[in-house]
């Protein structure tokens, strides 16, 4: 029987990737909150697992050859969990290549661009002094719109992102895509993406993973101390 995996988490789109995967795969886990507003991501114990001071991270007490292993980077965690369980990585080698492609698309494209869109539209204007930058807002809003166009065209051809099977690529993309309104996007011209969002949002495991510590995601402006920790210069 699998011992609980230690999940180091905060309720963000990147955190949801792993909480959803653990729920979908039926793996037991112990939750460890990493309050990024208070600087928990810089504590030595966490840095020993995630040297890039970013959550999520996991420690699996039953890693390769039965020895414990710590893993950081959400995409790497998803790939590890899919290999460990043999689920949600695609039934054939061609399918697994497709999953990896779309997972990398999220990691290198949608996640960073949507994150910047959120930052410049929501957080930057609240900074002291305010940073209300029309160029940055337009730049990232337009790039996210382009990426969602890519996603919609892919979903016109397939039920799910990597094909006609649900995978870790869907789990990775859903969290960011579910926040399309906060990125100032529209779905009127993206019916396939809208259909896919509705289908994934109805999955019980997605709902459980999204609900994890949801009360801590209050949407209130960050105070100055939290702003420095989240957006200030770090070594």
N, C-alpha and C positions, 0 to 999 in steps of 0.2 A: 504494500500500500504506500502511495506517495505521501511523504511527510510534507507539511505545509511549506510552500514557497514564501519567503519574505518579500513583500512588495513595498517598495519605497515610492511614495505616491503623493501627488497633489492633484485636485480635480481640474485639470486642464485637458485640452485635446490630446496632448502627448501622453498624459497619464491615462486617459481613457483607452488608448490603444491597448495597453497591457491589461487593465482591469477587465475590459471586454473580452480579450483573448482568454484570460484565466477563467472567466465565467463560461465562455463558449466551450472551452476544453474540459470543463468540470474539474479543474485542478484546485486543490485546497490551498489557501494562502492566508498569511498573517499580514495585516495592514500596518504599515509604519508611515505616518504622515510626515512629509517633509514640507514644513511651512516656509515657502519661498519668500513670503513677506517679512519673515523674522530672521532670515539668513540661515535656516537649518541646512541649506544646500552647501554651506561653507564649513560645516562642522567636520572635524577630522574623521570621525567614524563613517560619515557618509562619503567623504572624499576617498576613503580607502576602497569603496565600492565603485563610486562614480567620479573619477578624477577630473572630469570636465564640469563638475559641480552643477549637473543638470539631472532632474528626475524625468522619467521613472528609472528605477533600477531594480534588479531582483537579486536575491541569493537563493539558489536552489540547493538544498542540503543533499539532494540525490542527483548530482550532476554526472558528467561523463565518468564511467568506471565507478560510479557510486560515491565519488568524492564531491564535496561542496564546491560550487562555483558561483561567483558574482558576475553579473552582466549589466553593463550600462549601454545606452543608446536604444531607443524604443524599437527601431527597425531590427537591430540585432537580437533584441529580446524576442520579438515576434518570430523571427526565423528560428531561433533556438527552440522556442516552445512548440512550433509547428513540427520541427524535426523530432523533438522529444516524444510527442504524442502521435505523430504520423497523420495529423489532421490539419485541414485548412491550408495546405501548401500545394494542392493540385494533384490529380491522380496519375499524371504522366510526366515525363521529363520536360516535354514541350510546355505543358501546363505550368510546371514549376518555374520555368524560365519566364513565362508570362507574368506569374505572380511576382517574381523578383523585379521585373521591369517596372511594374506599377507600384510596387513598394518603394523602389528607388525614386520613382517620379514623385511620390508623396514626400519622401525624405528630403530630396534635393530641390523640389519645386514648390508644390502646393503648401507644404508646412511652413517653410521660410517666408514665402510671399504672403500667405494669409496672415502669418504672425506679424509681419511688417505692416500689413493693412490695418490690423487691429491696433497696433502700436500708434501709428500716426493719426488714425481716426479717433481713437478712444483715449489713449493714455497721454500722448504728447501734448494735446491742448490743456491737460490738467497739471502739467509740470510747473514748477516755479523757477524761472518765469515760464509762462505758457509757450509752447512750441507748436503753433498752428501753421503748418507748412503745406500750402495747396499743391505744390509740385510733388511732394512725397505722397500726399493723399491720392492724387491722380495716378501717379506712377504705379503704386501697389494695387490700387483698386482696379486699374486696367489690366494689370498682369494677372490678377486673380480671375478676372472675367475671362481672359484668354484661356487660362488653365481649366476653368469650368466648361468652356466650350470644347476643349479636348476631351474632358471627361464625358460630357453629354454625347459626343459623337461616338465614343467607345461604347457607351451604354446603349446606344441605338442598335449596336451590332450584337451585344451580349447582355444576358440578364444581370451579370455581375461584372466587376471591373476587369478581371483577368480571363473571363470566359463565362461559361454557363454553370459555374460552381462558385460557391461562397468561399472566400479565402482571407488570409491575414492582410492582403492588400485592401480589401473592403474595410476591414477593421481599422486599418491605418488611416484611410482617407475619410471615413465617415465623421470622425470627431470634428475635424476642421470644416468639412463641407456642411455639417449640421448648423454651423454658425454663419451661414451665408448672409443673413440679414445684417449682422454686425459688421460684415465686410462690405456693406452697401452694394450687394448684388441682387439680381432678380432671377427668378426661375421661369418666368412666362415663356421665355425662348429656349428653355432647357427642360423639356418634358421628360426626357429619359433620366436625367439626374434627379428630378423631382420624384419620379416613380421609384427610383433606387433608394432615395432617402427615406421615403415612406415605408418601403419594405424592410429596410434595416432597422428603422426606428421602432418597428413593431416586434422585433425579435426580443424575447424575454431576457436573454443574456446581455444584449446590448443595453436594455433598460436597466438591468442590475449594475452593469459596469459603469454606466453614465450616472447612476444614482449614488455611487460610492462617495461619501463625504460631500454630497452636493450642497449641504447647508453651509459649507465654507466658501462656496462660490457666490458671494453676495452681490457682486457687480458695483460695489461702492468705490469711489475714488481712493487710490492709495495715498496714505499720508507721506510726509517728506522722507521719513526714515525708510519706509518700504520702497519708495521711489529710488532712493540711493542704492538699496540692495538689489533691486530688480534692473535698474537702468543705468546705474553709475559705473564709472570706470573701475575695472578690476584687473589685478595682475594676471 
